[in-house]
Amino acid sequence: MSIKTVATNRKAYHDYSIEDKFEAGISLTGTEIKSVRSGRVSLAQAYVKTDNREIWLLNAHIARYEAASYMSHEPTRPRKLLLHRKEITSLNGKIAERGFTLVPLRLYIKGRVAKVEIALAKGKRQYRKREVIKERDTERELDRRMKRRV
């Protein structure tokens, strides 16, 4: 089964430490899936919110489909995510008791169906973000020095 990644949320890896990942279906209209297939999606400002029995993807921008009529979709409307009931109740429990949050990581097409990868994550502190950047810079510097020696 082929998987085509349409959009990623790179800022999520910078702002959060990812604990666990889940695959969720997404409820889209006809013009939305056409825009998704053409890659006109942004997850930069998107977040996931839970009601008691439902999970919603909010503020994800799916551009209007150009070939559609004036009855096209709203670009940033709330979209329902499709998970099993047991998964939703366990996610609600983890969010309530441990201070986790749900973050969308990427939107992709798996076969003929659009899916969203969401993650159970904890927010990073500012000093931790700086430490990660320092570690990455030192790794790059070491790699450069090793290449020069060879």
C-alpha positions, 0 to 999 in steps of 0.5 A: 500500500502506497503512502504519500505524505501531503503535509508535515508539522515540523514545528511540533517536533521543536515545541513538543517531546513526542511520547506516542503516535496514533493514526486517525482517519479524517472526515473530509468533503469532496472538494477537500480531498481533491485539495489534499491530493494536490498537496494544498494543505498546511498544518502549521497552526493546527491543533487537536481538541477532544470532546468527551466522545469525539476528537477534532482537528482544528485550524488546519488549512486546506485550500479551496479547490479551484475547479469547484463552484462557489459552494466550496468548503471553508479552508479552516473548518473543524474536521472530525478525526476518526478513531476507535472508541477505546482509543478516544477514551484512553487518550482523554484519560492520558490528557486529563491525568498527565498533562499531555496534549494532542498534536497533529504531526503529518497528513498523508494519503494511504491507499485511497484514504486520507489519514492524520498522524497525531501524537501524544506530546508534552510541551518542551521548556525553553531551556530544553529547546536550546539544549536540543539545538546545541546538541544538534549543532555539535553533532554537525560540527563533529560530522564535518571534522570527521569528513575532513580527516578522511 
